[in-house]
Amino acid sequence: GTSRDMAGKEDRHSGRTGEMDRAALDFLAAGESEREAIVLKSEELLENVGTYVSVMKGVAREGTGFLQQEAERVRQKLRGVSGEDARRLRRHLNIIAAFGKVSSDA
């Protein structure tokens, strides 16, 4: 690798962390009341990413049949819950459906 290749890699990397740096500055610039909302939104985003990763792991391990089984498991859980738990499970179902093999209907 030439030094130019290294610089290219460096730039791509700093682009990613740059995004987080900007988010951190926006967070600090936000008022007290906005911060709570930003934290909640970020936690939801983190949870969604975690769900994506776990679905990907399942498919990598067991093939696309995993999607149907996982969707069924989530639907069964949904029957007994409401409120925030139900919202979380619906998001989980939407994420599974994003892989294209299952419906997001509860």
TAJOCOR-V313903 format. One record per backbone hydrogen bond with DSSP energy under -1.0 kcal/mol. NH is the residue of the N-H (numbers start at 1). CO is the residue of the C=O. Records with the same first field share a line. If there is no record, write none. Layout:
NH=CO ; CO
This chain:
6=2
7=3
8=4
9=5
10=6
11=7
12=8
13=9
14=10
15=11
16=12
17=13
18=14
19=15
20=16
21=17
22=18
23=19
24=20
25=21
26=22
27=23
28=24
29=25
30=26
35=31
38=34
39=35
40=36
41=37
42=38
43=39
44=40
45=41
46=42
47=43
48=44
49=45
50=46
51=47
52=48
53=49
54=50
55=51
56=52
57=53
58=54
59=55
60=56
61=57
62=58
63=59
66=63
67=64
69=65
70=66
71=67
72=68
73=69
74=70
75=71
76=72
77=73
78=74
79=75
80=77
81=78
87=83
88=84
89=85
90=86
91=87
92=88
93=89
94=90
95=91
96=92
97=93
98=94
99=96
100=97
